[in-house]
Amino acid sequence: MTEQAAPHRFVGRTRELDALRADIARAGLDTLAGRPAPRSRVLLIAGRPGSGRSALAAELARSVAAGYPGGVHTARLSGPGGQAVPLERAVRDLFDALGVPPVVGAGPGHLAAELRGALAERSALLVVDDVTAPEQLLELVPESRDCLVVAVAEGPLKGVPDVRPCTLGGLEPAAALALIASYAGETRIACDPEATHVLAEECAGHPAALVLAGGWLAGHPQACVADALRELRRKGESTEGSAGRPSGPKALARAFRLVYESLPPSVAHLLRLLPLAPAGLVDAHSASALAGCTVAAARGTLADCASQGLLRAVPRPEQVSLTQYEVPGCLQPLLRGVLEAGVKREEMLLARARMLERYVRLLQSCRAVTEPPGSAVHTRLAGLPRALRFPSPEAAAAWLRSRLPSLLAAARSAVADGELDTLARRLVAELSRALGAHRDEADAAPEQYRLHELVLGVAERRGLVREKAAALLNLGDLDLRAERPGEALGRYRGALAAAREVRDPQPVGRALESVGSAYQELRDWGRAADWFGRALALRQMRGELVDEARLRARLGAVHTYAGAWGWALREWRGAAAAYRRLGDAGGHARALGEVARVQQYAGYPREAMRTCTRAMDAARLSGDTALRAAVQLRLSDLVDGAGDPQAAELHRAAAGRLAEQVPEAAAMPAAAAVPQPEAEPEAAPEAEPARAAEPEPATPDEPAEPTGPTQPAAEPVPEPATGPERADAETPGGAAQAGSGTPPDAPAEPAPRPAVVAAETGPEEGPQAPPEESPQAGPAPRPAAADL
């Protein structure tokens, strides 16, 4: 079976299939030696490109798939040009096939170990195609005897222990005739069986050459087998000087010339340009852009080429229009030869530019279809040609999912080439936006990380300092979300240096705040407060009140974690005053709620109740029912701690009624809304302090500097409990006993009261100076990792 033929055209190789199945059941060397097998069994299918090695591996996997409930997963370790695929890319593709989210930004060694662990937990069959070195394969072999690995390579893999090789040669005569007949039809084969046997011998039994010969007959319905034999011999005489029986590679070259030179000029022109397709995958849109023809003409040309064995269809069962075509690996060198001989370098560059521009426009349409119907972006979508528009967001998401490997390969190729950097940057930016529109943040993070790395490479090569700062900030955000604060800190410091180089205060402020976030994740409260303070000073100097309010809230949260109650009260009150000046009633209420929380920690329940009452008034003005429920629940805890359980129960009942009015709080457990008499009431856990949202990669058409972080009004935000799993979260106030005034994990004795209280609990809400005495009022509440 050839690599070009579809799965239903598999013929022959019966002996090889039986030998491979027998190898699966046969005991390995470790078993014979009385030792447990340390890893999975590895079967090797060795043969030249075009010998049908990949098709044999696929047929073997189909025949034994029932014995591996973990599924059949395929990885390719060589690119279209024969170059080795980076281990990280192959591992991430396998993670996608397994449905397991990979660790964002992790190195190849760590990813390979995670993959082996994921495969070891299931009984899976792994098909590894186009292996170029034993080290590639050994990184992927799972450490489980319940898995099976089928490797495909051109030669032996000497470094792989206990490997079972199966070497492929030419097809047997009967199988060769059946393969030609699957393309040319049974009638012409039956009319001249002798000429068909000679044709198979001229092709040396090489499956790919047999497919091309059958494809020539399919494209010339008036010709007989003798005509194909005569034309094939003529191609051989013109290239080899004699009509002797050629070897497999020479037979493939003759068969390719037979088909290629009989094509119409327009089809041959498109076929010459197919090596420029990313990842060897092409569809109607990319083919029409490469050749400069219409989408309909390209679709018909691709179908004709597939019928003649020049392309292999990669169907998509969910939607016929998503069908792609793959250039067979054995034909890549031949097509690249005719490309270099018949196409000038300027023409190739222009074709690649047209293809990248088509991808950019398709990605713009893919993102625009998710916008509301009346938006400006959706209105511009109507001006695009019909072929570039998607009928629905679901169709756009399906297209993006099917074309993502090609799009990523196109971006990598454009960045590596360096001749089309502007188009490369636009493509990366549009792909990042499309992923953000159709996937949630966690699902898109691995691809976003790779895209930002590409932007960073272009920015460093071109000296684009602002884009370098934006890319480093984005990468740092992704590192921080992946719980790698050390790596994130290095990214943020690099972004800060780049932003200072161009003297742009916007990315400087963003980087200062991000460095503080990294130190907060490292639980270095002192350094976090220092960097947040620097960012706050910059925002105050520029008069950016919204950012000032957010940064005061972050400073208040850090001081709360550190147990510095006086400093925490100062910052939270400053945040409340800033939100009040902004007219943000919701932010004002949240900040007052945090003031009450800190007062409770510091041992002042009465002042906390007064502040929480003011927070209730602000929450009513905001119209946020969920916020009102959260503040009411906080007030019930404070009242209960003050010794009035009846009033506390009334407040909880009111909070429960409010929570039922909003979908976000409808799942509040009854125990939190109306506690049982024998259970101690639970305090509402606070929300996780939000991080800065990642800015999109800068494009030539948009401002290059990174945008400022978009964050909630105040941090942390008091919210009603959302489920039993958060009832015991160790957050400032979330894990404190209701109304106890004692922070979590504090000693049994009450915390000492600060000497200066009146100034901290007065009616004024503006920023105040810290007390003369030490602001430390007891042990710090220990934050959970999820709250950072």
Disulfide bonds with the S-S distance in Angstrom:
none
